[in-house]
Amino acid sequence: MAQLNEDTLKNATYMEQLIINEVVLRREEYLENRVIKAEWVERKK
């Protein structure tokens, strides 16, 4: 995922901020689910 610099966030419109927040949230959830699945697979072995 691309790194967001401070200027990008400061200058983003309200709609862009909403989209950025949603993307960050989805990315965090995706990574969290990957960790949970990896732990589940490890326990299954």
Secondary structure, DSSP 8 states (H G I E B T S, - for coil): -----HHHHHH--HHHHHHHHHHHHHHHHHHHHHHHHHHHHHHH-
